[in-house]
Amino acid sequence: MASRQMPVPNGLVSFWRTQPHVLDDHRSTPELPSDADIVVIGSGYAGVSTVHHILNEAKGKVPRIVILEARQACSGATGRNGGHLKPDPYNTIANLVAEYGAEAAAEVADFEAKHIVALKELIEEQNIDCDFVVTRAMDVQFSESHCQKLKAGYDNLLSSNIDVTSGAFYSPEETAEGVSGVKNAKGCFSYTAGHLWPYKLILHILSHAVLESGVNLQTHTPVTGISTERDPAGKWTINTSRGSIKTATAVVATNAYTSAILPEYKDKIIPVRGICGRIVVPKKDGNKGNPFLSNTYTLRFNSWDYDYLIPRADGSIIVGGARSDYLHDLDQWYNTTDDSKLIESAKHYFDGYMQRHFRGWEDSGAYTDRVWTGIMGYSSDYLPHVGHVPGKPGQYVIAGFTGHGMPQIYLSAKGISNMVINKAKFEESGVPRLFRTSQDRLDSGRNKILETFTQVQKDTKTDAEKRTDGNVYSHYLTRPNL
């Protein structure tokens, strides 16, 4: 087992984790239990949502559940992401139509859209304080050619009667800058999205499970592997740094770290490092005259280079991306689990970001307050792996969300709970067919992540050939039209 696939001990502190919850370093019992009905590995969005739905499905007969977490609660990708709850009604969905057909693509689009409703209902029902806002997403395009490609896919989706796509609105170049407020926009797609404080959401759900339903949480307990066979009682042995625990049902919800526990997912779910930051706007006289954003944003420069950001009620901005500054260097981001260091080439990317891109922000004084990294679990075919682990009865996986888990995980976890508690077949789980993990997917030799990297190399080489200053990446680093 490659040690680099395990979480490092001291990840950088994200903005979301600046207010640790009382359960952050919690252990429900001093010693690791020797046995449990269900063991969930991972205490992020996927693991905690799975436990939440299992408790709901159990209908009063609460199973003995143990959650194992390698570091602090919700210290992985969920506690480091951009806080963006952003379904995709037109972009990736158009690619799915081309590859898998309209029916399968529509399942994914509908499934993602349902997450806004489902999470809104949960947050309102439990009165969860997590800064949840439903608003509009603005996907702004800077490349005319790529915008035309996206518009063609969008039109095809409309003609294919993909219902979710009909809720998205396209603004052409003539109106895109005015609609979005982004300088030099060549086009803009807008649709319903949300944003929230992810750590607060997950720790609220976790506290209900641990403090009210008796779920046993064991933080700082890295799992080192699962036995290759079940014992005579039909139980798997889960080995950790603090001993072992037996269970008939194991749910691996470790996303980027899946292959460290399930070796068959090596090269199928790859740890990918990303970068996020927080931009702060200095307060002016009575807060009057400060710029304000009411929408979430994606700023897309080409097919592979994009940033994303959300506004917060305190006036700050959470922004992620910076791909142009590091994607050309594979070692900076691919197959690494080290979130204790910044991506050096991108650490100043967000300086002056709002002034460069947004109308009315030129004199805002907005500055970068904090930058951090996080490790995402990228699937080699860009589709999540959800369901029964092939050939391992009682083992389930919910991982590989490729940086897009916020509108996919919560209801995928509901599907897992349905399989675990009700013994439902995958087809009965409510999870899109394309998310189903399978031996065929594990056997595939395709890697779309590296295909994207090849495209990055091609694009930057072409750009370099057009320039005379010898700086291959200066076109992306300086950002035109500032």
Salt bridges, closest charged atoms under 4 A:
ASP24 OD1 - ARG17 NH1 2.94
ASP25 OD1 - HIS220 NE2 2.59
ASP35 OD2 - ARG64 NH2 2.79
ASP35 OD1 - LYS235 NZ 2.71
ASP37 OD1 - ARG64 NH2 3.15
GLU57 OE1 - LYS59 NZ 3.68
GLU99 OE2 - ARG446 NH1 3.62
GLU99 OE1 - LYS448 NZ 2.88
GLU103 OE2 - ARG433 NH2 3.13
GLU107 OE2 - ARG433 NH2 2.56
GLU112 OE1 - HIS404 NE2 3.01
GLU124 OE2 - LYS120 NZ 2.74
ASP131 OD2 - ARG312 NH1 3.01
ASP139 OD1 - LYS86 NZ 3.29
ASP155 OD2 - LYS151 NZ 2.93
GLU173 OE2 - LYS186 NZ 3.48
GLU177 OE2 - ARG359 NH1 3.56
GLU212 OE1 - HIS208 ND1 3.46
ASP231 OD2 - LYS246 NZ 3.34
GLU264 OE2 - LYS392 NZ 3.08
ASP267 OD2 - LYS266 NZ 3.77
ASP305 OD2 - ARG479 NH1 3.08
ASP314 OD2 - ARG278 NH2 3.03
ASP314 OD2 - ARG312 NH2 3.58
ASP338 OD2 - LYS341 NZ 3.88
ASP339 OD2 - ARG71 NH2 2.92
ASP339 OD2 - ARG80 NE 3.48
GLU344 OE1 - LYS347 NZ 2.97
ASP351 OD2 - HIS348 ND1 3.27
GLU362 OE2 - LYS183 NZ 3.05
ASP369 OD2 - ARG278 NH1 3.15
ASP381 OD2 - ARG441 NE 2.89
GLU427 OE2 - ARG436 NH1 2.58
GLU451 OE2 - ARG446 NE 2.87
ASP469 OD2 - ARG467 NH2 3.12
